[in-house]
Amino acid sequence: MKLIVLAAGKGTRFYPFTKNQPKALVPLSEKKLIDWVLLPYLKSVSEIIFIINDSSGSKLKSYISSQYKNHKTSFVTQGENDEKGTLSALEKAKELLKEGELFCVCNCDDLLTENDVQNAIDEKKPGIGVSKAVMPWFYLGIITDPVNSIIKGFRRHKKTQDNEFIKDFYSNGFHILDTSIFKFNKEVASENEYGLPQTLFANLEKLELKAYLFGDWQAVNSPEDLEKAKIFISRHYGETFAKLGND
């Protein structure tokens, strides 16, 4: 199965770390953020496709090169003048996929565990990774059917105070999808951006999505998350830490 990594964002919430480099290359535990993001997928995917931007994406391409830990890599650019949003970014990889092919999608800033990722990929069913977490109020909560673990939709939280965080089930950035998504009407996430989760939620009658319940997840959305990310890495990848190299 191919893995598509969404890494075309400008990382504005990570300034000044991302002033001259992509977010994926932010240093983390003596490696780069992208190394820890990719680690749980390496045993389960055959090829990695990166969606990069046309400003700093070349630096990620140079770091990853044409092969990453014996995995073939490809790079597709979401340009400054192209449609924006996660769905528009994903569409850039359409020509690298076969009709009806199952593929995996992840963000460049979500840390997951190897067991959770491998178990989900082994099922080979379209779905979304779901984790219970405390997140900012504007993140979409995920509604699931508790009997058959199917995604039923999402809920918007109401903001009652500044900087409010809410505990709920959230998408952790992991997806298994097929190419039927490219035939859906695109849903707007925000002004001039088409969103992947919004489009999926609007088309659940066309593509049933399994809720893959993951035990742990660490989003790395801002510099304040780096310390929590180091704890996550120590907890789940302590034995791997010294062995992880960019061969």
Buried (B, 14 or more C-beta within 10 A) or exposed (E): BBBBBBBBBBBEBBEEBBEEBBBBBBEBBEBBBBBBBBBBBBEBBEBBBBBBBEEBBBBBBEBBEEEBBEBEBBBBBBEEEBBBBBBBBBBBBEEBBEEEEBBBBBBBBBBBBBEBBBBBBEEEBBBBBBBBBEBEBEBBBBBBEEEEBBBEEBEEBEEEEEEEEBEBBBBBBBBBBBBEBBEBEBBEBEEEBBBBBBBBBBBEEEBEBBBBBBEBBBBBBBBEBBEEBBEBBEEBBEEEEEEBEEE
